[in-house]
Amino acid sequence: MKSIINTIIFCCLAFLTTHNVSAQLYSSAELDKNYNMVLKNPSVQIESTEAINMLYNYKFAEADAEFRWLKYRYPKHPMPHFLMGLAEWWKIVPNTDNESHDRAFLAQMDSTINLAEELYDNGKSKVEPAFFLAAAYAFKGRLYAERESWAKAAFAGKKSLKYFEECKGNGDLTPELLFGDGLYNYYAEWVPKEYPILKPILALFPKGNKKLGEQQLEKVGNNAFYTRVEARYFLLQIYSMENEYGKAYEMAKYMWQTFPNNPYFERYFCRTAFVTGKMVEAEKAAQNIINKIGQGMPGYEGVSGRNAAYILAFYNMNYHRNYEAASGYYKKAIEYSTQTNSTNAGYYISSLIGLGKIAEINKNYDEALRYYKLADDKADKKSSQDKEAKIAIANLKKMKREQRRKR
């Protein structure tokens, strides 16, 4: 469900910068008179685009200063509240289990909805307020889906689609419309296959076409100007889900180079470099992530840390043969996994197995057995990690029996 609702979020966001009008030397008041929508005002486009780019690069204080200026200039307009809510959303993105920003996020989106409804009911044009209503409900729906509040998520999704359709029928949104259509087509087919339990809820939404959706997003990613980044953001996830790791690596590298302090994009770059065998890049990115966590940089925390620490441990163990360093990084991965309540996840279990192997190499067989048993307890039954742990336990027990016979 969260993927379904997610399909329209960035299409709505993209509308902030879809109208490319050449700015002339007018005062703010004169510019406002020349454009029937705030979103068409070129000075607002420039300032909001710069602020959004700072937001993506996790320069929240700088972005907030721009958003608050817009709030001062347009106190009755929903845009500033929407952008401040967007900032709260990106504080949630690196670790969606962290609920500390939920209240501030929902408050900004509710303010967006209240002001947009007033404009919708009383303004000359319904297109602009409809956009903000679609966007705010889409973001609320995504958060409710993350929190598994499915009824609230479905309600918000339906409200968002209603206003989004109104936006589609008015205004020059090409190729941004293709962007929104591509996202919807992909996830509307993907979600019911991955989560059959959600089929009754998804019956409320139109059907999709996954292959067509990916093709549409690729067209936007290659040809669009304003929505190129947003399209590539989602293509990064889609390529990973479709096991198109070469494409995922190239996309992740682009996103990270564009926004080098965005923990989500850097995590994806590190992971895709690792799975595609680009050892030098993966190691460097992993070490950067660990360093940024140590520096307390915004958004860098345990979710990125467990990924980075495991990658450094893997390389130190299997390539550099530095077992002491490998052991330290495996323990870091376990520590980050514990911090993020993800002790059933792959990085945690693989780190336990790695520590078991290192203990075996050092002939600390009791310690190795302890790590393998911990991994066996946490791993999903019949998973590859469960089988590996069981085989290691059986081999160690057999070896210990043989040692006792020889005494």
Secondary structure by P-SEA (a helix, b strand, c coil): cccccccaaaaaaacccccccccccccaaaaaaacccccccaaaaaaaaaaaaaaaacaaaaaaaaaaaaaaaccccaaaaaaaaaaaaaaaccccccccaaaaaaaaaaaaaaaaaaaaaccccaaaaaaaaaaaaaaaaaaaaaacaaaaaaaaaaaaaaaaaaaaaccccaaaaaaaaaaaaaaaaaaaaaccccccccccbbbbbaaaaaaaaaaaacccccaaaaaaaaaaaaaaaacaaaaaaaaaaaaaaaccccaaaaaaaaaaaaaacaaaaaaaaaaaaaaaaaaccccccaaaaaaaaaaaaaaaaccccaaaaaaaaaaaaaaaaaaacccccaaaaaaaaaaaaaaaaacaaaaaaaaaaaaaaccccccaaaaaaaaaaaaaaaaaaaaaaac
